[in-house]
Amino acid sequence: MSSADDNSDFSDAFCDFLQQAVPTINAAELLLLIFNEPARAWLPSELASKLEPLASLTEPEIAKHLELFGQRGLIEWLDGGTLRYRPQTAEIDEHVRTLARLYNERPVTLIRVIYALRDTKIKTFADAFKIRRG
């Protein structure tokens, strides 16, 4: 497999998805936990114990990620405060499937990309406040 093939997994659309919906590797692990059992209705309080020892997330951190997942069309909230994986579009579902595959096949590269995208977002935000000298 050539490096061009390797990098094709990280398309602009997929990287945009990561930047908007999966800000950390812990968020990725949370999303993949929900994705791997799509028929299951999860209580948010169940997720922290199911993630260990892979990820260590507090309930407030989980709540923050779940809110983002809901805004990005990754999950749906059900009666009784439960949730499940329910992508709003086929494109979103395909991105999550790519995430799952890369998490298993190329975890180091995936982690690097997630954090590079986050750092790029932070740098872009910080650059907006720099004073330009003429």
C-alpha positions as CSV (number, residue, x, y, z in Angstrom):
1,M,0.0,0.0,0.0
2,S,1.4,3.4,-0.9
3,S,1.6,6.4,1.4
4,A,-1.0,8.1,-0.9
5,D,-3.4,5.2,-0.1
6,D,-2.6,5.5,3.6
7,N,-3.4,9.2,3.6
8,S,-6.6,8.8,1.6
9,D,-8.3,7.6,4.8
10,F,-7.7,11.1,6.2
11,S,-9.7,13.0,3.6
12,D,-10.6,16.6,4.1
13,A,-14.2,15.6,4.9
14,F,-13.1,13.0,7.5
15,C,-10.7,15.5,9.1
16,D,-13.5,18.1,9.2
17,F,-15.7,15.5,10.9
18,L,-12.9,14.8,13.5
19,Q,-12.3,18.5,14.1
20,Q,-16.0,19.2,14.6
21,A,-17.2,16.1,16.5
22,V,-14.2,14.2,18.0
23,P,-12.0,16.7,19.7
24,T,-9.9,14.1,21.7
25,I,-9.0,10.4,21.6
26,N,-11.2,10.0,24.8
27,A,-14.1,11.4,22.8
28,A,-13.3,8.9,20.0
29,E,-13.3,6.0,22.5
30,L,-16.7,7.2,23.9
31,L,-18.2,7.4,20.5
32,L,-16.9,4.0,19.4
33,L,-18.3,2.4,22.6
34,I,-21.7,3.7,21.6
35,F,-21.2,2.9,17.9
36,N,-20.2,-0.7,18.7
37,E,-23.6,-1.5,20.3
38,P,-26.0,0.5,18.1
39,A,-29.2,-1.2,19.5
40,R,-28.3,-0.6,23.1
41,A,-29.9,2.3,25.0
42,W,-27.1,3.7,27.2
43,L,-27.5,5.7,30.4
44,P,-24.8,8.3,30.5
45,S,-23.7,7.0,33.9
46,E,-23.0,3.6,32.4
47,L,-20.5,4.9,29.9
48,A,-17.7,5.9,32.3
49,S,-17.4,2.4,33.8
50,K,-17.6,0.7,30.4
51,L,-14.8,2.9,29.1
52,E,-12.3,1.9,31.8
53,P,-9.4,1.1,31.4
54,L,-9.3,2.5,27.9
55,A,-10.3,6.0,28.8
56,S,-10.7,7.9,32.0
57,L,-13.6,10.4,31.7
58,T,-15.5,12.0,34.4
59,E,-19.3,12.2,34.1
60,P,-19.1,16.0,33.3
61,E,-16.6,15.3,30.5
62,I,-18.9,12.5,29.2
63,A,-21.9,14.9,29.3
64,K,-19.9,17.5,27.3
65,H,-19.0,14.9,24.6
66,L,-22.5,13.6,24.5
67,E,-23.9,17.1,24.0
68,L,-21.4,17.6,21.1
69,F,-22.4,14.2,19.6
70,G,-26.0,15.2,19.8
71,Q,-25.3,18.5,18.1
72,R,-23.4,16.8,15.4
73,G,-26.1,14.2,14.6
74,L,-24.2,11.1,16.0
75,I,-26.6,10.0,18.8
76,E,-30.3,10.4,19.6
77,W,-31.7,10.8,23.1
78,L,-34.5,8.5,24.1
79,D,-37.1,8.5,26.8
80,G,-35.7,8.0,30.3
81,G,-32.5,9.9,29.6
82,T,-30.9,7.1,27.6
83,L,-29.1,7.5,24.3
84,R,-28.0,5.4,21.4
85,Y,-25.9,5.6,18.2
86,R,-28.2,7.1,15.5
87,P,-26.3,9.0,12.8
88,Q,-28.5,11.6,11.0
89,T,-26.9,10.9,7.6
90,A,-25.2,8.1,5.8
91,E,-22.1,10.4,5.5
92,I,-21.9,10.7,9.3
93,D,-22.2,7.0,9.6
94,E,-19.4,6.4,7.1
95,H,-17.2,8.8,9.0
96,V,-17.8,6.9,12.2
97,R,-17.1,3.6,10.5
98,T,-13.8,5.0,9.1
99,L,-13.0,6.2,12.7
100,A,-13.6,2.7,14.0
101,R,-11.5,1.1,11.3
102,L,-8.6,3.5,11.8
103,Y,-8.8,3.2,15.6
104,N,-8.2,-0.6,15.1
105,E,-5.8,-0.5,12.1
106,R,-3.8,2.8,12.6
107,P,-4.3,4.0,16.1
108,V,-1.1,6.0,16.4
109,T,-1.8,7.9,13.2
110,L,-5.4,8.5,14.2
111,I,-4.3,9.9,17.6
112,R,-1.7,12.2,15.9
113,V,-4.3,13.5,13.5
114,I,-6.9,14.2,16.2
115,Y,-4.4,16.2,18.3
116,A,-2.9,18.0,15.3
117,L,-6.4,19.1,14.2
118,R,-7.1,20.3,17.7
119,D,-3.8,22.2,17.9
120,T,-4.6,23.7,14.5
121,K,-8.0,24.9,15.7
122,I,-6.4,26.4,18.8
123,K,-3.6,28.1,16.7
124,T,-6.2,29.5,14.3
125,F,-8.2,30.9,17.2
126,A,-5.1,32.4,18.8
127,D,-3.9,33.9,15.5
128,A,-7.2,35.8,15.3
129,F,-6.2,37.8,18.3
130,K,-2.6,38.6,17.2
131,I,-1.9,42.2,16.5
132,R,-0.7,42.6,13.0
133,R,2.2,45.1,12.5
134,G,2.5,46.8,9.2
